[in-house]
């Protein structure tokens, strides 16, 4: 009987050693998978930040181009280039953006063809966006109306 009892003891020791080896392999595999998952997540976070920055730049560019076209519309396209600058940096806080206006046409009853282009640099690469539209000439010789309020506005 003694011989039969010692055999299971040897078997249990071998089984325990085998289980330890399997556990070690499981831990190594888990660490490798966790490391690769973290590396992918960091890469995706970097891409997401770059996409967000690009989206913000495009949003600012659209707003600034709209502002330039509205200025041409409000002031009149007929002699805009002789009274106001048609290129230069945008006002703060958008100094890194530069605009350029191209106004053509507009003889007598024809509409003016206005192209507004915005330039900026993103991640060391030059970027630009352009919008074109037609603006009708102003009719008559009426000057711009005085839009100041009759009474001062107290904004406290």
Secondary structure, DSSP 8 states (H G I E B T S, - for coil): -HHHHHHHHHHHHHHHHHHHHHHHHHHHHHHHHHHHHHHHHHHHHHHHHHHHHHHHHHHHHHHHHHHHHHHHHHH-STTHHHHS-SEEE--TT-TT-EEEEEEEE--TTS-EEEEEEEEEEETTEEEEEEEEEEE----SS--------SS-----
